């Protein structure tokens, strides 16, 4: 069900982190629910339908990666991963599991709140000007309904994945640089963060069945960016 104010689920087995993050989110007028393990988190996403999930990686039982994968089986809710400092492999694995962004521990309250605002902003589909659907082979992109289909079957994309596809499709035949994509989709402060872009594009390709070794839609320009093939 829709929430008048964003409902944020915070998942961490550390009660101190839960308390601190909850307090600061509530001070910003967000609604907050919490979980201390992955199984409870998955159930809360299904039952409460939060607007955003903040998810720690290191938890007993089901870790953050497995929890994110479980959420992605039925929901495209934005997920921010909390990862340990210097663990680049955790960042890549978290993004591959379906996370939309990450915050490195230890983090400041200001940094976390800035990421929350940025992810919530990206989660809102843009108000598109009326324009006809875009088609390329088996892929149909309906801008008016924010819907993507392959051979008539709907493909569930996260808001970030949808924005990437729209930007590339609207510029079909042109190469969009990595920094252009990062700035347009994530924001100026993400310039140079190629991990988050490469993993997001890889997830998008997987969902639209686009083999990078023989792409039907998205062509990689190594060291430069990406091009959507002209229909």
DOSE-548010 format. One record per residue (C-alpha): residue in one letter; x, y, z; residue number from 1. Coordinates in nm, 3 decimals, padded with zeros to 5 digits. Layout:
BEGIN
NUDREN/residuo/x/y/z/num
NUDREN/A/X/Y/Z/NUM
...
//
This chain:
BEGIN
NUDREN/residuo/x/y/z/num
NUDREN/X/00.000/00.000/00.000/1
NUDREN/X/00.125/00.355/-00.070/2
NUDREN/X/00.271/00.560/00.218/3
NUDREN/X/00.218/00.935/00.254/4
NUDREN/X/00.567/00.968/00.397/5
NUDREN/X/00.849/00.740/00.282/6
NUDREN/X/00.857/00.419/00.488/7
NUDREN/X/01.214/00.301/00.536/8
NUDREN/X/01.310/-00.047/00.652/9
NUDREN/X/01.644/-00.058/00.836/10
NUDREN/X/01.803/-00.402/00.866/11
NUDREN/X/02.103/-00.456/01.096/12
NUDREN/X/02.182/-00.705/01.373/13
NUDREN/X/02.356/-00.430/01.574/14
NUDREN/X/02.095/-00.266/01.803/15
NUDREN/X/02.315/00.044/01.839/16
NUDREN/X/02.323/00.100/01.461/17
NUDREN/X/01.949/00.037/01.438/18
NUDREN/X/01.877/00.292/01.710/19
NUDREN/X/02.109/00.557/01.565/20
NUDREN/X/01.985/00.523/01.207/21
NUDREN/X/01.619/00.509/01.314/22
NUDREN/X/01.652/00.823/01.528/23
NUDREN/X/01.813/01.025/01.250/24
NUDREN/X/01.564/00.911/00.988/25
NUDREN/X/01.271/00.995/01.215/26
NUDREN/X/01.419/01.340/01.277/27
NUDREN/X/01.393/01.387/00.899/28
NUDREN/X/01.022/01.289/00.918/29
NUDREN/X/01.064/00.945/00.760/30
NUDREN/X/00.860/00.653/00.888/31
NUDREN/X/01.089/00.371/01.002/32
NUDREN/X/01.050/-00.002/01.064/33
NUDREN/X/01.338/-00.231/01.163/34
NUDREN/X/01.456/-00.588/01.139/35
NUDREN/X/01.756/-00.764/01.290/36
NUDREN/X/01.783/-01.054/01.045/37
NUDREN/X/01.735/-01.126/00.677/38
NUDREN/X/01.432/-01.352/00.708/39
NUDREN/X/01.235/-01.089/00.902/40
NUDREN/X/01.344/-00.824/00.653/41
NUDREN/X/01.212/-01.020/00.355/42
NUDREN/X/00.879/-01.071/00.532/43
NUDREN/X/00.852/-00.700/00.615/44
NUDREN/X/00.922/-00.600/00.255/45
NUDREN/X/00.646/-00.834/00.139/46
NUDREN/X/00.392/-00.729/00.404/47
NUDREN/X/00.470/-00.360/00.461/48
NUDREN/X/00.596/-00.261/00.114/49
NUDREN/X/00.851/-00.001/00.230/50
NUDREN/X/00.969/00.280/00.005/51
NUDREN/X/01.337/00.204/00.073/52
NUDREN/X/01.549/-00.062/00.246/53
NUDREN/X/01.879/00.010/00.425/54
NUDREN/X/02.050/-00.327/00.455/55
NUDREN/X/02.366/-00.431/00.640/56
NUDREN/X/02.578/-00.700/00.475/57
NUDREN/X/02.720/-00.874/00.781/58
NUDREN/X/02.433/-01.050/00.959/59
NUDREN/X/02.399/-01.397/01.112/60
NUDREN/X/02.203/-01.657/00.920/61
NUDREN/X/02.094/-01.496/00.595/62
NUDREN/X/02.349/-01.226/00.513/63
NUDREN/X/02.277/-00.901/00.332/64
NUDREN/X/02.358/-01.041/-00.012/65
NUDREN/X/02.114/-01.330/00.027/66
NUDREN/X/01.853/-01.099/00.177/67
NUDREN/X/01.878/-00.861/-00.117/68
NUDREN/X/01.847/-01.151/-00.362/69
NUDREN/X/01.540/-01.272/-00.172/70
NUDREN/X/01.382/-00.928/-00.191/71
NUDREN/X/01.455/-00.904/-00.564/72
NUDREN/X/01.256/-01.221/-00.627/73
NUDREN/X/00.934/-01.024/-00.578/74
NUDREN/X/01.013/-00.654/-00.527/75
NUDREN/X/01.200/-00.372/-00.700/76
NUDREN/X/01.214/-00.157/-00.383/77
NUDREN/X/01.536/00.050/-00.376/78
NUDREN/X/01.806/-00.097/-00.150/79
NUDREN/X/02.106/00.077/00.007/80
NUDREN/X/02.376/-00.162/00.127/81
NUDREN/X/02.594/-00.087/00.432/82
NUDREN/X/02.943/-00.223/00.364/83
NUDREN/X/03.272/-00.236/00.554/84
NUDREN/X/03.541/00.017/00.466/85
NUDREN/X/03.779/-00.092/00.192/86
NUDREN/X/03.576/-00.398/00.089/87
NUDREN/X/03.542/-00.330/-00.283/88
NUDREN/X/03.436/-00.691/-00.341/89
NUDREN/X/03.143/-00.638/-00.101/90
NUDREN/X/03.031/-00.334/-00.300/91
NUDREN/X/03.041/-00.525/-00.629/92
NUDREN/X/02.867/-00.831/-00.483/93
NUDREN/X/02.600/-00.616/-00.320/94
NUDREN/X/02.526/-00.428/-00.641/95
NUDREN/X/02.517/-00.757/-00.833/96
NUDREN/X/02.267/-00.893/-00.579/97
NUDREN/X/02.035/-00.605/-00.667/98
NUDREN/X/02.131/-00.314/-00.442/99
NUDREN/X/02.088/00.036/-00.587/100
NUDREN/X/02.354/00.212/-00.383/101
NUDREN/X/02.592/00.163/-00.093/102
NUDREN/X/02.730/00.346/00.209/103
NUDREN/X/03.069/00.256/00.357/104
NUDREN/X/03.103/00.207/00.733/105
NUDREN/X/03.183/00.402/00.939/106
NUDREN/X/02.956/00.666/00.790/107
NUDREN/X/02.835/01.007/00.902/108
NUDREN/X/02.468/01.079/00.954/109
NUDREN/X/02.487/01.349/00.685/110
NUDREN/X/02.629/01.103/00.431/111
NUDREN/X/02.362/00.841/00.498/112
NUDREN/X/02.079/01.094/00.478/113
NUDREN/X/02.220/01.235/00.153/114
NUDREN/X/02.224/00.884/00.002/115
NUDREN/X/01.870/00.821/00.123/116
NUDREN/X/01.745/01.141/-00.040/117
NUDREN/X/01.932/01.063/-00.362/118
NUDREN/X/01.795/00.708/-00.388/119
NUDREN/X/01.439/00.821/-00.311/120
NUDREN/X/01.472/01.090/-00.577/121
NUDREN/X/01.590/00.836/-00.834/122
NUDREN/X/01.309/00.600/-00.737/123
NUDREN/X/01.050/00.846/-00.867/124
NUDREN/X/00.981/00.781/-01.232/125
NUDREN/X/01.030/01.097/-01.439/126
NUDREN/X/00.727/01.274/-01.576/127
NUDREN/X/00.780/01.192/-01.940/128
NUDREN/X/00.661/01.417/-02.218/129
NUDREN/X/00.411/01.231/-02.435/130
NUDREN/X/00.599/01.031/-02.694/131
NUDREN/X/00.540/00.709/-02.884/132
NUDREN/X/00.678/00.379/-02.752/133
NUDREN/X/01.030/00.285/-02.855/134
NUDREN/X/01.087/-00.057/-03.011/135
NUDREN/X/01.399/-00.246/-03.109/136
NUDREN/X/01.370/-00.610/-03.210/137
NUDREN/X/01.179/-00.794/-02.937/138
NUDREN/X/01.209/-00.503/-02.692/139
NUDREN/X/00.930/-00.249/-02.644/140
NUDREN/X/00.975/00.053/-02.416/141
NUDREN/X/00.648/00.226/-02.327/142
NUDREN/X/00.746/00.564/-02.182/143
NUDREN/X/00.390/00.658/-02.088/144
NUDREN/X/00.338/00.353/-01.868/145
NUDREN/X/00.703/00.311/-01.759/146
NUDREN/X/00.683/-00.042/-01.891/147
NUDREN/X/00.935/-00.264/-02.070/148
NUDREN/X/00.841/-00.585/-02.250/149
NUDREN/X/01.036/-00.853/-02.435/150
NUDREN/X/00.827/-01.058/-02.678/151
NUDREN/X/00.520/-00.920/-02.502/152
NUDREN/X/00.633/-01.031/-02.153/153
NUDREN/X/00.681/-00.754/-01.900/154
NUDREN/X/01.032/-00.708/-01.762/155
NUDREN/X/01.051/-00.577/-01.405/156
NUDREN/X/01.323/-00.314/-01.381/157
NUDREN/X/01.430/-00.110/-01.082/158
NUDREN/X/01.385/00.266/-01.127/159
NUDREN/X/01.763/00.298/-01.180/160
NUDREN/X/01.767/00.026/-01.447/161
NUDREN/X/01.467/00.185/-01.618/162
NUDREN/X/01.637/00.526/-01.626/163
NUDREN/X/01.953/00.377/-01.778/164
NUDREN/X/01.752/00.203/-02.049/165
NUDREN/X/01.552/00.518/-02.127/166
NUDREN/X/01.863/00.736/-02.151/167
NUDREN/X/02.039/00.494/-02.384/168
NUDREN/X/01.730/00.422/-02.598/169
NUDREN/X/01.648/00.790/-02.642/170
NUDREN/X/02.001/00.840/-02.769/171
NUDREN/X/02.009/00.526/-02.987/172
NUDREN/X/02.312/00.524/-03.212/173
NUDREN/X/02.505/00.768/-02.993/174
NUDREN/X/02.768/00.673/-02.736/175
NUDREN/X/02.684/00.793/-02.386/176
NUDREN/X/02.997/00.821/-02.173/177
NUDREN/X/03.029/00.660/-01.832/178
NUDREN/X/03.045/01.000/-01.661/179
NUDREN/X/02.737/01.120/-01.852/180
NUDREN/X/02.543/00.817/-01.732/181
NUDREN/X/02.668/00.849/-01.375/182
NUDREN/X/02.584/01.220/-01.360/183
NUDREN/X/02.242/01.184/-01.522/184
NUDREN/X/02.130/00.874/-01.331/185
NUDREN/X/02.308/00.898/-00.995/186
NUDREN/X/02.433/01.256/-00.968/187
NUDREN/X/02.754/01.457/-01.010/188
NUDREN/X/02.909/01.316/-00.693/189
NUDREN/X/02.914/00.966/-00.848/190
NUDREN/X/03.143/01.059/-01.140/191
NUDREN/X/03.422/00.803/-01.163/192
NUDREN/X/03.231/00.534/-00.970/193
NUDREN/X/03.243/00.282/-01.253/194
NUDREN/X/03.156/-00.013/-01.026/195
NUDREN/X/02.802/00.106/-00.963/196
NUDREN/X/02.746/00.176/-01.334/197
NUDREN/X/02.896/-00.145/-01.470/198
NUDREN/X/02.702/-00.366/-01.231/199
NUDREN/X/02.375/-00.180/-01.299/200
NUDREN/X/02.422/-00.219/-01.675/201
NUDREN/X/02.505/-00.588/-01.626/202
NUDREN/X/02.182/-00.638/-01.430/203
NUDREN/X/01.985/-00.453/-01.697/204
NUDREN/X/02.138/-00.664/-01.974/205
NUDREN/X/02.053/-00.984/-01.788/206
NUDREN/X/01.690/-00.881/-01.752/207
NUDREN/X/01.648/-00.791/-02.118/208
NUDREN/X/01.842/-01.102/-02.229/209
NUDREN/X/02.118/-00.899/-02.391/210
NUDREN/X/02.439/-01.106/-02.420/211
NUDREN/X/02.734/-00.862/-02.388/212
NUDREN/X/02.947/-01.088/-02.611/213
NUDREN/X/02.689/-01.055/-02.889/214
NUDREN/X/02.467/-00.760/-02.790/215
NUDREN/X/02.127/-00.703/-02.949/216
NUDREN/X/02.070/-00.372/-02.774/217
NUDREN/X/02.351/-00.229/-02.559/218
NUDREN/X/02.707/-00.213/-02.694/219
NUDREN/X/02.999/-00.149/-02.458/220
NUDREN/X/03.255/00.108/-02.570/221
NUDREN/X/03.552/00.003/-02.351/222
NUDREN/X/03.683/00.286/-02.141/223
NUDREN/X/03.425/00.525/-02.288/224
NUDREN/X/03.065/00.426/-02.227/225
NUDREN/X/02.767/00.253/-02.389/226
NUDREN/X/02.567/00.276/-02.711/227
NUDREN/X/02.212/00.151/-02.771/228
NUDREN/X/02.201/00.002/-03.121/229
NUDREN/X/01.984/00.194/-03.363/230
NUDREN/X/01.668/-00.004/-03.449/231
//
